[in-house]
Each structure stands twice: as C-alpha cells, then as structure tokens.
Amino acid sequence: MKRLTAAMTLVLCASLAPHAARAQNPDPMDIRACTGIESDAQRLACYDRATGRDHLPAAQKKDETAAQGPDLFHTDASVQAATSAKTVNRPLSLLDSRWELSPESKLGTLNVRGYKPVYFMPVFATSNQNTRPSSPNPLNTVTTPQQLDNVEAKFQLSLKTKVWQGVFGDVGDLWVGYTQSSRWQVYNNKTSRPFRETNYEPEALLVFATHYDVLGWDGRMFAVGLDHQSNGRSNPLSRSWNRVVANVGFERDGWTVMLRPWWRIPEHGKNDNNPDISNYMGRGEVQIVHEVGSQEFGMMLRHSFRGGSDSHGAARFTWSFPMAGNLRGYMEVFKGYGESLIDYNHNATYLGLGVSLLDWY
C-alpha cells in the first residue's frame, strides 16, 4: 500500500510540475531570468541591471573588475564574458566622455564638468577693432568712436552639469550649461583698462543617445534646447538674442563633428537691439574636432544660409598642445562676422595666443 501511495504521489507531482514551473517563472527583472540568455554580453548586462551595478560610475566598475584579479581556471565562455565586461566598462566614444551617452558612462546628476574650451589668451589682436558698434535699431548705434587698442586679452569659462538623468525612463538627459567669454583692454591705460565686451550664455539641452551610420560616421547624439546670449550692457551697446538650438553629433576614430542649427526667437520693436543678427551670426554652424596624439585641432564654420547682401559667415580655427601637466598651449584664429555680440555685424580677423586648461575633450 505504501509503495502504491508513493507511486501515485510521484505521478501527481510529475503532472503538476509544468504548471508549477509556469507559475514560478521569474519576472524579467529577476536575476534568475538572466540564466536563460545565450549571449555572454547580454547575460552580463542582465546581471548588472538585476543587481543595480548598471547605476555605478564606470570608474568604480573598473576598479572592482581590477580588484578581482585574473581567473586562472577560466573557460572559453568566461574569457568571452570578461572581454565583454571590459568592453562595457570602457567609454565607447569621444562624445560619451562629454555627454555620458552610453549606459556604462552615466555618472549621475549635478557633477560639474567642462563644456566649451576654458582658456586665457594674453594676446588677442586685430587690425580692425570695432570702435563704432552699430545696429539697424537707432537706439543701439554708437555715434562717438571709442578709444580702443587693437591688442587686448581674451578669456573664456565654460561649465555644464546634468540636472535630470532619464527624463523619459532610460531615455534623455537634461543638461544645463554656462559659458562666459570676455575681451579685456588690459593694455589700454588711457581708458583705465576696461572690459570691452563680455558675453554671457546660459543654455539648457535635452540630450538623446543615437546609433546610426552615415558614410562611415557614427551618429551618436541628438539634442534640442534653449540658448540665451547677451552682453549685459545698456544702450547703445546692448546686444542679445534667444534661440532654439539643436545638436547632432557624429564621430569616427580621432574625429568629432557637431552640426548645430538654430532658430532665433523673434523680438519686436525697440526691444530688438540687433534685428538683423541672424544674417550675420548665422542660422547654424558646424564644429569639427580632430585629435592627433595629445594635440587637438578645432574648426568652427558658421553661415547665415542666405544669398546676396544677407550672405555672411565666419570661421574659427583652434590648436591646443601639451605644455606642462594639465596646462596646454592654445592658439585661435578667427575670420568673419560676430567674433562677439557687440561685433555681430563687424567683419574682422583676430589672432589669439595663450594657454588652456580644458579643451573640447
């Protein structure tokens, strides 16, 4: 009788086993769900998500991997998984280092970082200084020439931080940035060495990671946001504008290209102190960065995208190279309209020499 009862129990358990297995299937976010993934890289990513390691800074993950040491008893599968882990933990691109695009490069919020180059140039020279800034708005036209030197100093500070990571779940990060650049008549003792022009530029960008290929270039990011730029001065020297901007980033080994079109938010009447600014400062630009060893070359090209008398543009070439420690030499050549807001409709060539602390990358 006992043998019959045991046999019946085994049959009953066997019949219920499939139903029990279905009832106990782990949730996709449960760590047990990772065991059924064939791909080593995907299985590793699944374990990281389930254990919360995907939210760790990449540097901390690298330290943990290094602390574990080599696996002396590995199999081929473990070698592949280790290789995948190294790939996951390493930043995947130059744009990742600036915008934390891949999941592995996310560092959280409110980490202050460099944005545009940070530099100081004690020599910033031109042969065509703008002594009578003008605008179609009569309230913004200087009638008496200013006493300005052709050689001045220029410096720039630029920072950004991520204020919201994952605006739409795991997609989209909100960044805010601030850039300030000043032209200082430091050698002009006749007029008490004034700051000729300072431009203030706060902006906010919603940044998305992208993955597509165009003629061998990797499309890595798309961003859209708002940009305000002004010089904080009163009439007749006041200049400002507001824009909706977009950033489209591409890269390949040693090269990064950022397309930056924008649309100016209209102003009307006396409030618009530079109504024709888009025909001079342009409606878009492209920034090209090329790294050669420890040197960095940059080129900015900007245009109004209009013909005839409204066709204006500008180009800026930069070169930075190592000097000592984190200090780098910096050179800038600018030709065209709009080197600063006060010079938005002034055509000139500038040459600057100095040092930088932060470059594009």
URTA-V543419 format. One record per residue. N is the residue number from 1. PHI is phi in degrees with one decimal (999 if undefined). NEAR is the number of other ideal C-beta (glycine too) atoms within 10 Angstrom. Layout:
n phi near
N PHI NEAR
N PHI NEAR
This chain:
n phi near
1 999 5
2 -65.4 6
3 -64.9 7
4 -63.3 8
5 -62.8 9
6 -63.9 10
7 -63.5 10
8 -62.4 10
9 -62.1 10
10 -63.1 10
11 -61.4 10
12 -63.4 10
13 -63.6 10
14 -64.3 9
15 -69.9 9
16 -89.0 11
17 -57.2 10
18 -59.5 9
19 -66.5 9
20 -66.0 9
21 -62.6 9
22 -65.6 8
23 -69.0 8
24 -103.0 8
25 -54.3 10
26 -69.3 13
27 -62.8 9
28 -53.5 10
29 -89.4 10
30 -75.5 10
31 -61.2 13
32 -67.3 11
33 -70.0 14
34 -72.5 20
35 -66.8 10
36 -89.2 9
37 -86.6 14
38 -75.8 6
39 -68.3 12
40 -61.6 18
41 -64.6 15
42 -68.1 12
43 -65.9 17
44 -62.4 20
45 -62.2 20
46 -63.6 20
47 -62.2 16
48 -61.8 20
49 -65.9 16
50 -67.7 18
51 -97.6 12
52 84.0 8
53 -71.4 15
54 -70.2 17
55 -96.6 12
56 -77.1 19
57 -60.0 14
58 -59.5 19
59 -63.1 10
60 -67.1 12
61 -62.8 18
62 -63.3 15
63 -62.1 12
64 -65.6 12
65 -64.2 14
66 -66.4 9
67 -67.0 7
68 -72.3 9
69 75.0 7
70 -75.5 7
71 -94.8 11
72 -79.5 5
73 -123.6 6
74 -78.4 12
75 -106.4 9
76 -57.6 8
77 -64.5 10
78 -69.1 12
79 -63.3 12
80 -63.7 15
81 -65.5 19
82 -64.4 17
83 -61.7 12
84 -63.0 17
85 -62.5 19
86 -64.0 11
87 -64.3 12
88 -66.4 20
89 -78.5 20
90 -89.3 14
91 -53.6 14
92 -87.1 17
93 -159.7 20
94 -64.9 20
95 -66.7 23
96 -58.4 20
97 -67.9 14
98 -103.0 21
99 -123.8 24
100 51.0 23
101 -80.6 23
102 -81.4 18
103 -56.9 16
104 -73.3 20
105 -98.1 20
106 -66.9 20
107 -120.0 15
108 83.6 11
109 -109.4 14
110 60.7 10
111 -97.5 11
112 -73.2 9
113 -135.3 17
114 -68.9 17
115 -121.3 21
116 -86.4 18
117 -55.6 22
118 -109.4 18
119 -150.7 25
120 -136.2 17
121 -117.0 23
122 -67.9 16
123 -121.6 14
124 -138.7 22
125 -117.6 16
126 -149.2 20
127 -98.7 9
128 -138.5 12
129 -67.3 19
130 -86.1 22
131 -87.1 12
132 -133.7 12
133 -57.6 21
134 -138.7 15
135 -156.4 23
136 -59.7 13
137 -78.6 18
138 -57.9 11
139 -71.2 11
140 -121.2 21
141 -124.1 15
142 -83.1 16
143 -94.8 8
144 -108.5 7
145 -57.5 9
146 -87.8 15
147 -88.5 11
148 -124.5 17
149 -81.7 17
150 -79.6 14
151 -116.1 15
152 -140.5 27
153 -113.0 20
154 -139.8 24
155 -143.3 19
156 -140.7 18
157 -119.8 18
158 -152.9 18
159 -135.7 16
160 -148.7 21
161 -152.7 14
162 -88.1 21
163 -103.0 13
164 -151.5 13
165 -101.0 17
166 77.9 12
167 -63.7 14
168 -115.7 9
169 73.4 6
170 -97.8 11
171 -118.7 9
172 86.4 16
173 -122.9 22
174 -97.9 17
175 -113.8 23
176 -123.5 16
177 -135.1 19
178 -144.2 14
179 -128.1 20
180 -133.6 15
181 -127.0 20
182 -127.8 18
183 -112.1 24
184 -116.2 20
185 -79.9 22
186 -68.3 17
187 -96.6 14
188 -96.1 17
189 -75.8 9
190 -67.1 10
191 -116.9 12
192 63.6 7
193 51.2 14
194 -80.0 15
195 -81.3 12
196 -66.9 23
197 -159.1 24
198 -129.1 18
199 -108.2 20
200 -113.2 16
201 -139.8 17
202 -85.1 14
203 -154.8 18
204 -133.4 17
205 -132.6 21
206 -97.7 16
207 -108.2 22
208 -123.3 15
209 -79.0 23
210 -129.4 14
211 -145.1 10
212 -155.7 9
213 -118.1 10
214 -131.6 8
215 53.7 6
216 88.0 7
217 -97.9 15
218 -90.5 17
219 -77.0 16
220 -104.3 22
221 -152.9 22
222 -137.7 16
223 -141.2 22
224 -140.1 14
225 -171.6 19
226 -118.0 14
227 -136.0 20
228 -119.3 14
229 -137.3 19
230 -153.2 17
231 -108.8 17
232 63.5 14
233 -114.5 16
234 -93.8 6
235 -62.6 14
236 -91.6 18
237 -96.4 19
238 -71.3 18
239 -142.1 24
240 -167.4 19
241 -161.6 22
242 -124.0 14
243 -137.9 21
244 -97.2 13
245 -118.6 17
246 -132.2 16
247 -122.4 18
248 -125.3 17
249 -107.4 26
250 -127.8 22
251 -156.8 19
252 -151.3 14
253 -52.0 8
254 79.8 11
255 -127.6 13
256 -138.1 22
257 -128.1 17
258 -120.4 20
259 -88.8 14
260 -135.9 19
261 -79.7 16
262 -150.2 20
263 -128.0 12
264 -77.0 14
265 -74.4 12
266 -63.1 10
267 -125.3 15
268 -132.3 7
269 67.4 7
270 -69.1 11
271 -72.9 9
272 -92.3 18
273 -88.7 24
274 -151.0 23
275 -63.2 17
276 -104.5 16
277 -63.0 25
278 -66.7 22
279 -78.9 18
280 -119.0 21
281 -78.4 28
282 91.3 24
283 -120.8 16
284 170.4 17
285 -149.6 19
286 -127.5 15
287 -113.2 19
288 -115.2 15
289 -125.5 20
290 -128.8 13
291 -102.3 17
292 -124.8 9
293 63.4 8
294 -96.6 9
295 -96.7 14
296 -134.1 21
297 -115.9 14
298 -129.5 19
299 -138.9 14
300 -112.0 18
301 -124.3 16
302 -137.7 22
303 -153.4 18
304 -80.5 21
305 56.8 14
306 -133.0 13
307 -108.0 7
308 63.1 5
309 -72.8 7
310 -96.6 12
311 -88.0 11
312 -141.7 21
313 -162.3 17
314 -160.0 21
315 -140.7 14
316 -131.7 19
317 -112.6 15
318 -129.2 21
319 -142.8 14
320 -127.6 22
321 -150.5 16
322 -69.1 13
323 -122.0 12
324 -152.6 8
325 60.8 6
326 -86.8 9
327 -83.3 11
328 -127.2 22
329 -73.6 16
330 -143.4 23
331 -131.6 17
332 -137.6 23
333 -126.1 13
334 -125.2 20
335 -138.8 15
336 131.0 22
337 -96.2 21
338 79.2 22
339 -62.0 26
340 -142.1 22
341 -64.7 27
342 -65.2 24
343 -104.6 23
344 -58.1 24
345 -112.7 19
346 -114.9 20
347 -95.6 15
348 -157.6 18
349 -115.1 13
350 -127.5 24
351 -129.0 16
352 -125.4 23
353 -133.8 13
354 -178.2 18
355 -131.6 17
356 -128.8 23
357 -105.2 14
358 -136.0 19
359 -106.1 20
360 -65.5 19
361 -133.9 12
